[in-house]
Amino acid sequence: MLFAGVAWSAEGYEVGFSDQAGQPDPRVPARRFGGGELPDLVAFLTRIARASGPLGIVVESTNGAVDGFLLAAGLDVYRADPALLDEARASSSPDLVGPRPDFGSVPALALARVAAGQLDSLSKLTTEDGSLTGRYLPPAATFAPPGTELEARGREAGCVKHGPRERPAVALSFDDGPHPVFTNQILEILARYQAQATFFPIGLSASGFGDLLAKAADAGHAVGNHTWSHPYLPDLSAAGLREQIDRTSEAIASAVGTRPSMARPPYGSLTAEVLEKWTGLGFEERIVLWDVDCADWARPGAEAIADKTLKEIQPGSIVLMHDSGGDRSQTVQALPAIIEGCLERGYGLATVPELLGLH
């Protein structure tokens, strides 16, 4: 079996390979891909899998940007968590798995070698749960019951799940982009209905497709921050969290001219510790969650996506959707029915800043 590690950095992605003995495989040298070359990375690994036979691909928990595409391509993907990497570093491979930098993952070859030696210890990702496979995380829509420490921390950090319930308006929001195909298709549909929406891109893609963010902003849509590499935030240090947010906001500002006023944590992965770090770092970006998850990430079919959304929306709702992170053709197909359903119910379509009165 061949193993491929996928690492990330400020420049994009690196893929490294090892054989079952944990040695670099000379048949497949390491490759690098820019932030806008994710489709090329997926195509490359798909070709390798077809040519070499079984291929195990491993990513760090701080890299949630690639698994959806790899899983959609039918590839086997595994997640290496910090505890496992720490164990490898402290025991047999301290020189192999060096300390993870505040910004970036451990090297690609190190991830491949860890998989070769401890594949059974990794979490094999599923299409249904993606990067969160094997982890439980309450839905963001039920985040922080009143009176809990988490609710208090969230209030201190300015965390919101929806807008005013007395206003007949909802906000459609799209995470994980931009994507050269799906984002463009979504922008075309929004333009057809003269509808406004909000996009929460990841920095790796924003750095490669800034023109798409500029196109969205020029059309009147809002743009927020969705971190650089779509990490599981509890696994980040305070310094790592700062880098994820600041670098992404800088990439967005470079594309659209202004720093975003909002940020959305991947998976809604907020804990009291994460919120304490957030507040301590003094971020200006307001944390925006959602109260309606259309579940397009599970690809249940366009009709199911639209039905779930229209069943759950109410005045002030913020709807979670995706314009990248995997095959989003069903999201594109569902969008007209969602927009028409909102309009039939008398709901205007606003950006998140408009809904929250942040302008």
C-alpha positions as CSV (number, residue, x, y, z in Angstrom):
1,M,0.0,0.0,0.0
2,L,1.2,3.5,-0.8
3,F,0.7,6.4,1.6
4,A,0.3,10.1,0.8
5,G,0.5,12.9,3.3
6,V,-1.1,16.2,2.4
7,A,0.4,19.2,4.2
8,W,-0.5,22.9,4.0
9,S,1.3,26.2,4.4
10,A,1.0,29.8,3.4
11,E,1.9,28.9,-0.1
12,G,-0.6,26.1,-0.6
13,Y,-0.3,22.3,-0.4
14,E,2.4,19.7,-0.5
15,V,2.0,16.0,-1.2
16,G,4.6,13.5,0.0
17,F,4.6,9.7,-0.4
18,S,6.0,6.7,1.5
19,D,5.8,3.0,1.1
20,Q,4.6,0.5,3.7
21,A,8.0,0.5,5.4
22,G,7.8,4.3,5.9
23,Q,10.4,5.1,3.3
24,P,10.0,7.7,0.6
25,D,8.7,6.1,-2.6
26,P,11.0,7.1,-5.5
27,R,8.3,6.4,-8.1
28,V,6.2,9.3,-6.8
29,P,8.2,12.4,-5.8
30,A,6.7,15.1,-3.7
31,R,4.6,17.7,-5.4
32,R,3.5,21.2,-4.5
33,F,0.2,22.9,-5.4
34,G,-0.9,26.5,-4.9
35,G,-4.0,27.5,-3.0
36,G,-5.9,27.8,-6.3
37,E,-4.8,24.4,-7.6
38,L,-6.8,22.1,-5.3
39,P,-8.6,20.5,-8.3
40,D,-5.2,19.7,-9.7
41,L,-4.1,18.1,-6.4
42,V,-7.2,15.9,-6.4
43,A,-6.7,14.9,-10.0
44,F,-3.0,14.1,-9.3
45,L,-3.9,11.8,-6.3
46,T,-6.7,10.1,-8.2
47,R,-4.2,9.2,-11.0
48,I,-1.7,7.9,-8.4
49,A,-4.4,5.7,-6.8
50,R,-5.4,4.3,-10.2
51,A,-1.8,3.6,-11.1
52,S,-0.5,2.3,-7.8
53,G,-3.4,0.4,-6.3
54,P,-4.5,1.1,-2.7
55,L,-3.6,4.6,-1.6
56,G,-4.0,5.9,2.0
57,I,-4.2,9.7,2.2
58,V,-3.6,11.4,5.5
59,V,-4.2,15.0,6.6
60,E,-3.7,16.9,9.8
61,S,-6.7,18.0,11.9
62,T,-5.7,21.6,11.0
63,N,-6.4,20.8,7.3
64,G,-10.1,20.6,6.6
65,A,-9.9,22.1,3.1
66,V,-9.2,19.0,1.0
67,D,-11.0,16.0,2.5
68,G,-14.4,16.7,0.9
69,F,-12.9,16.8,-2.6
70,L,-10.8,13.7,-2.0
71,L,-13.7,11.7,-0.6
72,A,-15.9,12.8,-3.5
73,A,-13.3,11.3,-5.8
74,G,-13.7,8.0,-4.0
75,L,-10.3,8.1,-2.3
76,D,-9.5,6.8,1.2
77,V,-8.7,9.7,3.6
78,Y,-7.4,9.5,7.2
79,R,-7.0,12.2,9.9
80,A,-3.9,12.4,12.1
81,D,-4.7,14.2,15.4
82,P,-2.2,16.1,17.6
83,A,-2.1,13.4,20.3
84,L,-0.9,10.8,17.7
85,L,1.6,13.2,16.2
86,D,2.9,14.1,19.7
87,E,3.2,10.4,20.5
88,A,5.2,9.8,17.3
89,R,7.4,12.8,18.1
90,A,8.1,11.7,21.6
91,S,8.8,8.1,20.9
92,S,10.1,6.6,17.7
93,S,10.2,9.5,15.3
94,P,11.2,12.8,17.0
95,D,13.2,13.7,14.0
96,L,10.5,12.7,11.6
97,V,7.5,14.5,13.1
98,G,9.0,17.9,14.2
99,P,6.9,20.4,16.1
100,R,4.0,21.7,14.2
101,P,4.5,25.4,13.4
102,D,2.0,28.0,14.5
103,F,1.0,28.4,10.9
104,G,1.2,25.3,8.8
105,S,1.2,21.5,9.3
106,V,3.9,19.0,9.9
107,P,5.6,18.0,6.6
108,A,3.8,15.9,4.1
109,L,6.3,13.0,4.2
110,A,6.0,12.9,8.0
111,L,2.2,12.5,7.7
112,A,2.7,9.7,5.1
113,R,5.2,7.9,7.3
114,V,2.9,8.1,10.4
115,A,0.2,6.5,8.3
116,A,2.5,3.8,7.2
117,G,3.4,2.9,10.8
118,Q,0.1,3.6,12.6
119,L,-2.8,3.5,10.1
120,D,-5.1,1.7,12.6
121,S,-4.6,4.6,15.0
122,L,-5.9,7.2,12.5
123,S,-9.5,8.2,11.9
124,K,-10.8,7.1,8.5
125,L,-13.0,9.9,7.2
126,T,-16.5,9.3,5.9
127,T,-18.4,11.3,3.3
128,E,-21.2,11.9,5.9
129,D,-19.0,13.3,8.7
130,G,-15.9,14.5,6.8
131,S,-13.1,15.9,8.9
132,L,-15.2,15.5,12.1
133,T,-15.4,11.7,11.7
134,G,-15.0,10.2,15.1
135,R,-15.6,13.5,16.9
136,Y,-18.8,14.7,18.4
137,L,-19.6,18.4,18.0
138,P,-23.0,19.9,18.8
139,P,-24.7,21.7,15.9
140,A,-23.9,25.4,15.9
141,A,-27.6,26.0,15.8
142,T,-27.9,24.7,19.4
143,F,-24.6,26.3,20.5
144,A,-24.3,27.5,24.1
145,P,-27.5,27.0,26.0
146,P,-28.4,30.1,28.1
147,G,-26.6,30.2,31.5
148,T,-23.7,28.1,30.5
149,E,-20.0,29.2,30.5
150,L,-19.9,28.7,26.8
151,E,-22.9,31.0,26.3
152,A,-21.2,33.7,28.5
153,R,-17.9,33.3,26.6
154,G,-19.8,33.5,23.3
155,R,-21.7,36.6,24.3
156,E,-18.4,38.3,25.3
157,A,-16.9,37.4,21.9
158,G,-20.0,38.8,20.1
159,C,-21.1,35.4,18.8
160,V,-24.4,35.3,16.9
161,K,-26.6,32.5,15.4
162,H,-29.3,34.6,13.8
163,G,-30.7,38.1,13.3
164,P,-33.7,39.8,14.8
165,R,-36.8,37.6,14.7
166,E,-39.2,40.4,14.1
167,R,-37.7,41.2,10.7
168,P,-39.0,39.2,7.7
169,A,-35.6,38.6,6.2
170,V,-33.0,35.7,6.1
171,A,-29.4,35.5,5.1
172,L,-28.0,32.8,2.9
173,S,-24.3,32.1,3.6
174,F,-21.8,30.0,1.7
175,D,-18.7,28.5,3.3
176,D,-15.4,27.0,2.1
177,G,-15.0,28.8,-1.3
178,P,-14.3,30.3,-3.6
179,H,-14.4,27.6,-6.2
180,P,-14.0,28.4,-9.9
181,V,-17.1,26.4,-11.0
182,F,-19.5,26.4,-8.0
183,T,-19.0,29.9,-6.8
184,N,-19.5,31.3,-10.3
185,Q,-22.7,29.3,-10.7
186,I,-24.1,30.5,-7.4
187,L,-23.3,34.1,-8.2
188,E,-25.1,33.7,-11.5
189,I,-28.2,32.4,-9.7
190,L,-28.1,35.1,-7.1
191,A,-27.9,37.7,-9.8
192,R,-30.9,36.2,-11.7
193,Y,-33.0,36.7,-8.6
194,Q,-31.3,40.0,-7.5
195,A,-30.6,38.3,-4.2
196,Q,-27.9,39.2,-1.8
197,A,-25.8,36.6,0.1
198,T,-22.7,36.2,2.3
199,F,-19.5,34.2,1.5
200,F,-17.1,32.9,4.1
201,P,-14.0,31.8,2.1
202,I,-11.0,30.0,3.4
203,G,-7.6,31.8,3.0
204,L,-6.0,29.1,0.9
205,S,-8.6,29.4,-1.8
206,A,-9.0,33.2,-1.4
207,S,-5.3,33.5,-2.1
208,G,-5.8,31.6,-5.4
209,F,-9.2,33.0,-6.5
210,G,-9.2,36.5,-5.3
211,D,-10.9,37.5,-8.5
212,L,-14.0,35.6,-7.5
213,L,-14.2,37.3,-4.2
214,A,-13.9,40.6,-5.9
215,K,-16.7,39.6,-8.3
216,A,-18.9,38.7,-5.3
217,A,-18.2,41.9,-3.5
218,D,-18.7,44.0,-6.6
219,A,-22.2,42.4,-6.9
220,G,-23.1,43.6,-3.4
221,H,-22.5,40.3,-1.5
222,A,-20.7,40.3,1.9
223,V,-17.5,38.5,2.5
224,G,-16.4,37.0,5.9
225,N,-13.4,35.1,7.2
226,H,-13.5,31.2,7.4
227,T,-9.9,30.7,8.5
228,W,-6.9,29.8,6.3
229,S,-7.0,26.0,6.2
230,H,-10.4,25.1,7.8
231,P,-8.9,23.7,11.0
232,Y,-10.6,22.2,14.0
233,L,-10.1,25.2,16.2
234,P,-9.6,23.4,19.6
235,D,-6.4,21.9,18.2
236,L,-4.9,25.4,17.6
237,S,-2.6,27.4,19.9
238,A,-3.5,31.1,20.5
239,A,-0.7,32.0,18.1
240,G,-2.0,29.6,15.5
241,L,-5.6,31.0,15.8
242,R,-4.2,34.5,15.3
243,E,-2.4,33.5,12.2
244,Q,-5.4,31.7,10.8
245,I,-7.7,34.7,11.2
246,D,-5.2,37.5,10.4
247,R,-3.8,36.0,7.3
248,T,-7.2,35.2,5.9
249,S,-8.5,38.7,6.6
250,E,-5.4,40.0,4.8
251,A,-6.1,37.8,1.8
252,I,-9.7,38.9,1.7
253,A,-8.7,42.6,2.0
254,S,-6.3,42.2,-0.8
255,A,-9.1,40.9,-3.0
256,V,-12.0,43.1,-2.1
257,G,-10.4,46.2,-0.6
258,T,-11.6,46.0,3.0
259,R,-11.0,43.7,6.0
260,P,-14.0,41.5,6.8
261,S,-16.1,42.4,9.8
262,M,-17.2,38.7,10.4
263,A,-15.6,35.4,10.9
264,R,-17.1,31.9,11.0
265,P,-15.3,29.0,12.8
266,P,-15.1,25.8,10.7
267,Y,-17.7,23.3,11.9
268,G,-18.8,25.8,14.4
269,S,-16.0,24.3,16.5
270,L,-16.2,26.7,19.5
271,T,-15.3,25.8,23.1
272,A,-14.9,27.9,26.1
273,E,-11.1,27.7,25.7
274,V,-11.3,28.8,22.0
275,L,-13.5,31.7,22.9
276,E,-11.2,32.7,25.7
277,K,-8.3,32.8,23.2
278,W,-10.5,34.7,20.7
279,T,-11.4,37.4,23.2
280,G,-7.8,37.6,24.5
281,L,-6.5,38.1,20.9
282,G,-8.9,41.1,20.5
283,F,-10.2,40.2,17.0
284,E,-12.4,42.8,15.4
285,E,-14.2,40.1,13.4
286,R,-17.6,39.2,14.9
287,I,-18.3,35.4,15.2
288,V,-21.2,34.4,13.0
289,L,-22.7,30.9,13.3
290,W,-26.1,29.8,11.9
291,D,-29.5,28.5,13.0
292,V,-30.3,26.6,9.8
293,D,-28.0,24.0,8.3
294,C,-29.1,22.9,4.9
295,A,-26.9,19.8,5.2
296,D,-25.6,20.1,1.6
297,W,-22.2,18.8,2.8
298,A,-23.9,15.4,3.1
299,R,-25.1,15.6,-0.5
300,P,-28.6,14.2,0.2
301,G,-30.0,15.5,-3.1
302,A,-31.1,18.9,-4.3
303,E,-34.7,18.4,-3.3
304,A,-33.8,17.3,0.3
305,I,-31.5,20.3,0.7
306,A,-34.2,22.7,-0.4
307,D,-36.9,21.0,1.7
308,K,-34.8,21.0,4.9
309,T,-33.9,24.7,4.5
310,L,-37.5,25.9,3.8
311,K,-38.8,23.8,6.7
312,E,-36.4,25.3,9.2
313,I,-36.1,29.0,8.2
314,Q,-37.8,31.7,10.2
315,P,-37.5,35.4,10.4
316,G,-33.8,36.4,11.0
317,S,-32.4,33.0,10.1
318,I,-28.8,32.6,8.9
319,V,-28.6,29.6,6.6
320,L,-25.4,27.5,6.3
321,M,-24.6,26.4,2.7
322,H,-21.4,25.7,0.9
323,D,-19.9,26.8,-2.4
324,S,-16.8,24.6,-2.1
325,G,-15.3,21.9,0.1
326,G,-16.5,19.1,-2.2
327,D,-18.9,18.5,-5.0
328,R,-21.5,21.3,-4.6
329,S,-23.6,20.6,-7.7
330,Q,-26.5,19.7,-5.5
331,T,-26.3,23.0,-3.7
332,V,-26.3,24.8,-7.0
333,Q,-29.4,22.8,-8.1
334,A,-31.2,23.5,-4.8
335,L,-30.5,27.2,-4.7
336,P,-33.3,28.5,-7.0
337,A,-36.0,26.5,-5.1
338,I,-34.6,27.9,-1.8
339,I,-34.6,31.5,-3.0
340,E,-38.2,31.2,-4.5
341,G,-39.4,29.5,-1.3
342,C,-38.0,32.3,0.8
343,L,-39.6,34.9,-1.4
344,E,-43.0,33.1,-1.4
345,R,-42.9,33.2,2.5
346,G,-42.3,36.9,2.4
347,Y,-38.7,36.8,3.4
348,G,-36.3,39.3,1.9
349,L,-32.7,38.0,1.2
350,A,-30.1,40.1,3.1
351,T,-26.4,39.8,3.7
352,V,-25.4,38.9,7.2
353,P,-24.2,42.5,8.0
354,E,-27.5,43.8,6.8
355,L,-29.4,41.3,8.9
356,L,-27.4,42.1,12.0
357,G,-27.4,45.9,11.4
358,L,-23.6,46.0,11.2
359,H,-23.5,48.6,8.4
